[in-house]
Amino acid sequence: MVGKKRRLTGAQRRIQLLGVGRKVFAEHGYSAGSIEEIARVAKVSKPIIYQHFGGKEGLYAVIVDREMDALVQRIAVRIAEGSARQRFERAVLAFLTYVKEEPDGFAVLTRDAPMTMAGKGMPSVISDLGQRIGDVFKQQLKSAGLNAQFSPIYAHALIGMVTLVGQWWIENQKLDVNTVAKHVAAMGWMGLRHMPKKPQFADPDR
């Protein structure tokens, strides 16, 4: 006699739906990823998804929050100690390693988000990470005799740059992630080290 299939608990079902939703949204984006597809892959009825998350937007919001937390935690651990340069380089490597190891998560963060979810997705990640590594830039700018109030500009520029490099690397994985991270970190760090006290355009008439 074949035993009955064990029924998932509410917590287990929630985890399953998050995993399936993550995969579907990574592949199709928010707009094209449907509740019907998620229910089909998870082998559940649509009401089950509504019961746990209230709908597609609710499921998507939880997935995005989980990915943001995972990425921020990776970088926060890597920049917790070390010299300013080491922390800078580790932040770059941690971000690109996340891109390599969690391509679905990165795809969810960089794909389309519903208009009602302002502040979610990659713009929010860039802002959060920029704040977390801002102290690295403050420290370096102060030591160079520069105005540390501009550190958020450089912090957010770095995260934005690494994000775009990550998107490029996903489609062009001819170079290993460590090599890519070294080049990105070197460009960012050398630019920071040689920052003029009063940046100017090369063309005075611009």
C-alpha positions in Angstrom: 0.0 0.0 0.0 1.4 3.3 -1.0 1.5 5.8 1.8 -0.2 9.2 1.5 1.9 12.1 0.4 2.9 14.2 3.5 1.2 17.5 3.5 3.4 20.6 4.0 2.9 22.7 7.0 2.0 26.4 6.6 5.6 27.5 7.1 6.9 24.9 4.7 4.4 25.9 2.1 5.4 29.5 2.5 9.1 28.7 1.9 8.2 26.6 -1.1 6.1 29.4 -2.7 8.9 31.9 -2.0 11.3 29.7 -3.9 9.0 29.1 -6.8 8.1 32.8 -7.0 11.7 33.8 -6.9 12.4 31.5 -9.9 9.4 32.7 -11.9 10.1 36.4 -11.3 13.8 36.0 -12.1 12.9 34.4 -15.4 9.9 36.5 -16.5 10.0 39.7 -14.3 7.2 41.0 -12.2 4.8 42.0 -15.0 5.0 38.7 -17.0 5.4 36.5 -14.0 1.9 35.3 -13.2 0.1 33.8 -10.2 -1.1 31.1 -12.5 2.5 30.1 -13.4 3.6 30.1 -9.8 0.7 28.0 -8.8 1.3 25.6 -11.6 5.0 25.1 -10.8 4.3 24.8 -7.0 1.4 22.4 -7.8 -1.1 24.4 -5.6 -4.3 26.3 -6.3 -4.2 30.1 -6.6 -6.1 30.6 -3.4 -3.2 29.1 -1.5 -0.9 31.8 -2.7 -3.5 34.5 -1.8 -3.8 33.0 1.6 -0.1 33.3 2.3 0.8 36.5 0.6 -2.4 38.3 -0.4 -1.5 38.2 -4.1 1.3 38.6 -6.6 2.5 41.9 -5.3 2.7 40.6 -1.7 4.7 37.6 -2.7 7.0 39.7 -4.8 7.6 42.2 -1.9 8.6 39.4 0.5 11.0 37.9 -2.1 12.6 41.3 -2.8 13.0 42.0 0.9 14.6 38.7 1.5 17.1 39.2 -1.4 17.9 42.7 -0.2 18.6 41.4 3.3 20.8 38.6 2.0 22.9 40.9 -0.2 23.3 43.6 2.5 24.3 41.0 5.0 27.0 39.6 2.7 28.5 43.0 2.3 28.1 44.1 5.9 30.0 41.1 7.1 32.8 41.8 4.6 33.3 45.5 5.5 33.0 45.0 9.3 36.8 45.3 9.7 40.0 46.0 7.9 41.6 49.1 6.3 39.6 51.5 4.2 41.0 49.9 1.1 40.4 46.4 2.2 36.8 47.2 3.1 36.3 48.9 -0.2 37.7 45.9 -2.2 35.7 43.4 -0.1 32.5 45.3 -0.7 33.0 45.0 -4.4 33.9 41.3 -4.3 31.0 40.5 -2.0 28.5 42.1 -4.3 29.9 40.4 -7.4 30.1 37.1 -5.6 26.4 37.4 -4.8 25.7 38.0 -8.5 27.6 34.8 -9.3 26.1 32.6 -6.6 22.6 34.0 -6.6 21.7 34.9 -10.2 18.0 34.4 -9.7 18.1 36.8 -6.7 20.1 39.4 -8.6 17.7 39.1 -11.5 14.7 39.7 -9.2 16.4 42.8 -7.8 17.3 44.3 -11.2 14.2 43.5 -13.1 11.0 45.5 -13.3 9.0 46.3 -10.2 5.4 47.4 -9.9 4.9 51.2 -9.7 3.1 50.7 -6.4 6.4 49.4 -4.9 8.4 52.6 -4.9 11.6 52.1 -2.9 11.8 48.4 -3.6 14.3 46.5 -5.8 17.7 47.6 -6.8 17.3 51.4 -6.3 16.6 50.6 -2.7 19.5 48.2 -2.5 21.8 50.8 -3.9 20.6 53.3 -1.4 21.0 50.9 1.6 24.4 49.7 0.6 25.6 53.2 -0.2 24.7 54.3 3.4 26.4 51.2 4.9 29.7 51.8 3.1 29.6 55.6 3.3 31.9 55.5 6.3 34.7 54.0 4.1 34.5 57.0 1.9 34.2 59.5 4.8 37.4 58.0 6.3 39.3 58.2 3.0 38.1 61.7 2.1 39.0 63.1 5.5 42.5 61.5 5.4 43.0 63.2 2.0 41.9 66.6 3.3 38.7 66.5 1.3 35.2 67.4 2.2 33.6 64.3 3.7 30.1 65.6 3.1 30.4 64.4 -0.5 31.0 60.8 0.6 27.4 59.6 -0.2 28.0 60.6 -3.9 31.0 58.2 -4.1 29.4 55.5 -2.1 26.3 55.4 -4.3 28.4 55.7 -7.4 30.4 52.6 -6.4 27.3 50.5 -5.8 25.6 51.7 -9.0 28.8 50.9 -10.9 29.1 47.4 -9.4 25.4 46.8 -10.2 25.8 47.6 -13.8 29.0 45.5 -14.1 27.2 42.7 -12.4 24.4 42.9 -15.1 27.1 42.9 -17.8 29.0 40.0 -16.3 25.9 37.8 -16.0 25.7 37.8 -19.8 29.5 37.8 -20.5 31.1 35.3 -18.0 34.3 34.9 -19.9 36.2 36.5 -16.9 36.1 35.0 -13.5 34.4 37.1 -10.8 37.6 37.7 -8.8 39.3 39.3 -11.9 36.3 41.5 -12.6 36.1 42.5 -8.9 39.8 43.4 -8.9 39.4 45.7 -11.9 36.3 47.4 -10.6 37.8 47.9 -7.1 41.1 49.2 -8.6 39.3 51.8 -10.7 37.1 52.9 -7.8 39.9 53.0 -5.3 42.4 54.8 -7.5 39.8 57.4 -8.4 39.0 57.9 -4.7 42.7 58.2 -3.7 43.4 60.8 -6.4 40.2 62.9 -5.9 40.9 66.6 -6.3 39.7 68.9 -3.5 37.5 70.8 -6.0 36.6 68.6 -8.9 36.2 70.6 -12.2 35.3 69.8 -15.8 38.2 69.6 -18.1 36.5 72.1 -20.4 36.2 75.5 -18.5 33.4 76.5 -20.9 31.3 73.4 -20.3 
